């Protein structure tokens, strides 16, 4: 990994810029270690097998995942990212989602500054709703990997899945974020609809992302399991969905295991929640930590005497 470089980065609270050393893990976002490693494993495995093609990302936020995708480009390949950034949403539901979750921090200039810290040139940037990609500006069959992490609204995600299906080449892989979160039922509906009626074959499930293909799922599962994930501190399980095998990876939890580190982006996520939600979340986390440690829980939020 390259050494941290000086970059001008917008602050979370004000949008103003200040110089500081930026690392990949210092880019705000919700792209965690397990999925970083899964992305890297699949993409390097594709390259090693001679499977070439462009990479497409729908929803990039401030570039945390885009930077990693840029690491994996091979000669002749192109990364395209599509995001509204600081543009206005085209419908009321999407505008409400943007205002609630992203409007304070998401700007194209911040994305570009973060990306250029680690790469000499920018990807192709489409600053627009992901629905514009339905016009086939991404050539059919041109991509080997598509990452979808844009809107959480069912209609938008279903459209993004269709864009991915057209863009992916034979045995290309799609990764979809937030397929199981309680606050994103629209993503879940679109993902499982694609599985049961659209021919999408599950390959891997992690706590945050669904990985699937319209090609040879068994070949991708075989590629996934060329790594000894258990030796690296992960659990590996297998399930069957409508007769198809799917692998599940998660962080190991138990004696001697190290719980996932609460990263700077997770702290930022708490900071960006409305104050009431932040206080409730922190009370819940304290309660869970106290329960695990066998300590009495102080429910008032004040310290015990």
C-alpha positions in Angstrom: 0.0 0.0 0.0 1.4 3.4 -0.9 2.5 5.7 1.9 -0.1 8.3 2.9 0.1 11.5 0.9 -0.9 15.0 1.7 -4.3 15.9 0.3 -6.9 18.6 0.7 -9.9 17.0 2.2 -13.3 18.6 3.1 -14.3 18.3 6.7 -17.4 16.4 7.7 -19.0 19.3 9.5 -18.4 22.4 7.4 -17.3 21.3 3.9 -14.2 23.5 4.2 -10.8 22.1 3.3 -7.8 21.5 5.3 -4.5 19.6 4.6 -3.9 16.3 6.3 -2.4 12.9 5.6 -5.1 10.8 3.9 -5.1 7.0 4.0 -7.5 4.7 2.2 -9.1 3.8 5.5 -9.4 7.5 6.3 -11.7 8.1 3.4 -15.2 8.4 4.9 -17.6 5.6 3.9 -19.1 2.3 4.8 -16.8 0.0 2.8 -15.3 -2.3 5.5 -12.3 -4.7 5.6 -14.1 -8.0 4.8 -15.6 -6.5 1.6 -12.3 -4.8 0.7 -10.6 -8.2 0.9 -13.4 -9.9 -1.1 -13.2 -7.2 -3.8 -9.5 -7.6 -4.0 -9.6 -11.4 -4.1 -12.2 -11.6 -6.8 -10.6 -8.9 -9.0 -7.0 -10.2 -8.7 -8.3 -13.7 -9.4 -10.1 -12.5 -12.5 -6.9 -10.8 -13.7 -4.8 -13.9 -13.0 -7.2 -16.0 -15.0 -7.1 -13.6 -17.9 -10.6 -12.4 -17.4 -10.5 -8.8 -18.5 -13.1 -6.0 -18.7 -14.0 -2.6 -17.4 -15.2 -1.8 -13.9 -18.4 0.1 -13.1 -19.5 1.6 -9.8 -23.0 3.0 -9.2 -22.8 5.2 -6.1 -19.4 6.2 -5.0 -19.8 8.7 -2.1 -16.3 10.0 -1.3 -14.3 7.4 -3.1 -13.5 4.7 -0.5 -14.4 1.8 -2.7 -13.5 3.6 -6.0 -9.9 3.9 -4.9 -9.6 0.2 -4.4 -11.3 -0.5 -7.7 -8.8 1.8 -9.4 -6.0 -0.3 -7.8 -7.3 -3.3 -9.8 -7.4 -1.8 -13.3 -5.2 -3.5 -15.8 -3.9 -2.0 -19.0 -6.7 -1.1 -21.4 -9.4 -1.3 -18.6 -11.5 1.6 -17.5 -13.3 2.5 -14.2 -16.5 4.4 -14.6 -18.3 5.9 -11.5 -21.8 7.2 -11.5 -23.1 9.4 -8.6 -25.3 12.4 -8.1 -22.6 13.9 -5.9 -23.8 17.5 -5.2 -26.4 17.6 -8.0 -30.1 17.7 -7.2 -32.0 14.5 -7.1 -34.7 14.0 -9.8 -37.5 12.8 -7.6 -38.8 13.6 -4.2 -38.1 10.3 -2.6 -34.5 10.3 -3.7 -34.0 13.9 -2.7 -35.3 13.0 0.8 -32.8 10.1 1.0 -30.0 12.4 -0.1 -30.8 15.1 2.5 -31.1 12.5 5.3 -27.9 10.7 4.6 -25.4 12.5 2.3 -26.1 16.1 1.6 -23.8 17.6 4.2 -20.6 15.9 3.0 -21.0 14.6 -0.5 -19.4 16.7 -3.2 -17.7 15.8 -6.5 -14.6 17.9 -5.6 -14.1 15.9 -2.4 -14.4 12.6 -4.3 -11.9 13.8 -6.9 -9.4 15.0 -4.3 -9.6 11.7 -2.5 -9.2 9.6 -5.6 -6.3 11.7 -6.9 -4.4 11.1 -3.7 -3.9 7.5 -4.7 -4.1 7.5 -8.5 -2.6 9.8 -11.2 -5.8 10.3 -13.1 -9.6 10.3 -12.4 -12.0 7.6 -13.5 -14.7 8.4 -16.0 -17.3 10.3 -13.9 -21.0 10.4 -14.7 -22.5 13.0 -12.4 -26.1 12.0 -12.8 -28.7 9.6 -11.4 -27.7 6.0 -12.1 -30.8 5.6 -14.2 -29.1 7.5 -17.1 -26.9 4.4 -17.6 -30.0 2.6 -18.9 -29.2 4.3 -22.2 -26.5 1.7 -22.8 -23.6 4.3 -22.7 -21.8 1.5 -20.9 -21.4 -1.0 -23.8 -23.1 -4.4 -23.3 -20.8 -7.0 -22.0 -17.9 -4.6 -21.4 -17.5 -5.0 -17.6 -16.0 -7.7 -15.4 -17.2 -6.2 -12.1 -20.0 -3.9 -11.1 -20.5 -2.4 -7.6 -23.9 -1.1 -6.8 -24.2 1.2 -3.7 -26.4 4.1 -4.8 -30.1 4.6 -3.9 -31.8 2.3 -1.5 -35.2 2.7 -3.2 -36.6 -0.4 -4.8 -37.3 1.1 -8.2 -33.8 2.6 -8.5 -32.0 -0.6 -7.3 -34.0 -2.8 -9.7 -32.9 -0.4 -12.5 -29.3 -0.5 -11.4 -29.4 -4.3 -11.4 -30.6 -4.3 -15.0 -27.8 -1.9 -15.9 -25.3 -4.3 -14.3 -26.8 -7.3 -16.1 -26.3 -5.6 -19.5 -22.9 -4.3 -18.7 -21.3 -7.5 -17.3 -19.5 -9.8 -19.6 -19.6 -13.6 -19.3 -19.0 -14.6 -15.7 -18.7 -11.0 -14.6 -19.6 -10.3 -10.9 -22.0 -7.8 -9.3 -21.7 -6.7 -5.7 -24.7 -5.0 -4.1 -24.5 -3.1 -0.8 -27.1 -3.1 2.0 -29.0 -6.1 0.7 -30.1 -7.1 4.3 -30.2 -3.9 6.4 -33.5 -3.2 8.2 -33.5 0.4 6.9 -33.1 -0.7 3.2 -36.0 -3.1 2.4 -36.1 -1.8 -1.2 -32.6 -3.2 -1.8 -33.6 -6.6 -0.4 -36.7 -6.7 -2.5 -34.8 -5.8 -5.7 -31.9 -8.3 -5.0 -34.1 -11.3 -4.2 -36.4 -10.5 -7.1 -33.4 -10.6 -9.4 -32.4 -14.0 -7.9 -35.8 -15.6 -8.2 -37.1 -14.1 -11.4 -34.1 -12.6 -13.2 -31.5 -15.3 -13.2 -29.0 -13.7 -10.8 -27.0 -16.5 -9.1 -25.7 -15.9 -5.6 -22.0 -16.4 -5.0 -21.1 -14.8 -1.7 -23.0 -13.1 1.2 -21.2 -10.9 3.7 -22.8 -8.8 6.4 -23.0 -5.8 4.1 -22.9 -7.1 0.5 -24.4 -9.6 -1.9 -22.2 -10.9 -4.7 -23.8 -12.6 -7.7 -23.4 -13.4 -11.3 -25.5 -14.2 -14.4 -22.6 -16.5 -15.4 -20.9 -19.4 -13.8 -21.5 -19.1 -10.1 -19.7 -22.3 -9.3 -16.5 -21.1 -10.9 -16.6 -17.8 -8.9 -17.2 -19.8 -5.6 -14.2 -21.9 -6.4 -12.1 -18.8 -7.0 -13.4 -17.4 -3.6 -12.4 -20.5 -1.7 -8.8 -20.6 -3.1 -8.1 -18.4 -0.1 -8.0 -19.8 3.4 -10.4 -17.3 5.0 -10.6 -19.1 8.3 -6.8 -18.7 8.8 -7.3 -15.0 8.3 -9.9 -14.7 11.1 -13.2 -15.1 9.2 -16.0 -17.7 9.5 -16.9 -19.6 6.3 -20.3 -21.2 6.0 -22.4 -22.5 3.1 -26.1 -22.4 2.4 -28.4 -23.5 -0.3 -30.9 -21.1 -1.9 -33.4 -22.7 -4.2 -30.9 -25.5 -4.9 -28.0 -23.2 -5.5 -24.9 -23.1 -3.2 -23.8 -19.8 -1.7 -20.9 -19.0 0.6 -21.2 -16.8 3.7 -18.2 -14.9 5.1 -18.2 -13.1 8.4 -15.8 -11.9 11.1 -15.0 -14.6 13.6 -16.5 -13.9 17.1 -15.4 -16.0 20.1 -12.5 -16.6 22.5 -9.3 -15.3 21.1 -10.9 -13.4 18.2 -10.5 -9.7 17.7 -13.8 -7.8 17.1 -13.9 -5.6 14.1 -12.2 -2.2 14.7 -14.6 0.7 14.9 -13.2 2.7 12.1 -13.1 6.4 11.5 -15.9 6.1 8.9 -18.1 4.4 11.5 -17.4 7.2 14.0 -18.3 9.7 11.2 -21.6 7.8 10.6 -22.5 8.3 14.2 -21.5 11.9 14.1 -23.8 12.5 11.0 -26.9 11.0 12.6 -29.5 13.3 14.0 -28.6 14.0 17.7 -31.5 11.9 19.1 -30.6 8.9 16.9 -26.9 9.3 17.8 -27.6 9.3 21.6 -29.9 6.3 21.2 -27.3 4.4 19.2 -24.6 5.1 21.7 -26.8 4.0 24.6 -27.5 0.7 22.8 -23.8 0.1 22.1 -22.9 0.8 25.8 -25.7 -1.6 26.9 -24.4 -4.3 24.6 -20.8 -3.9 25.7 -21.9 -3.9 29.4 -24.0 -7.1 28.8 -21.0 -8.9 27.2 -18.8 -7.9 30.1 -21.3 -8.9 32.7 -21.6 -5.3 34.0 -24.9 -3.8 35.1 -26.3 -1.5 32.5 -26.9 2.1 33.5 -30.0 3.0 31.4 -30.2 6.7 32.3 -27.1 7.3 30.1 -25.2 8.8 33.1 -22.2 7.0 34.7 -22.7 4.9 37.8 -21.6 6.5 41.0 
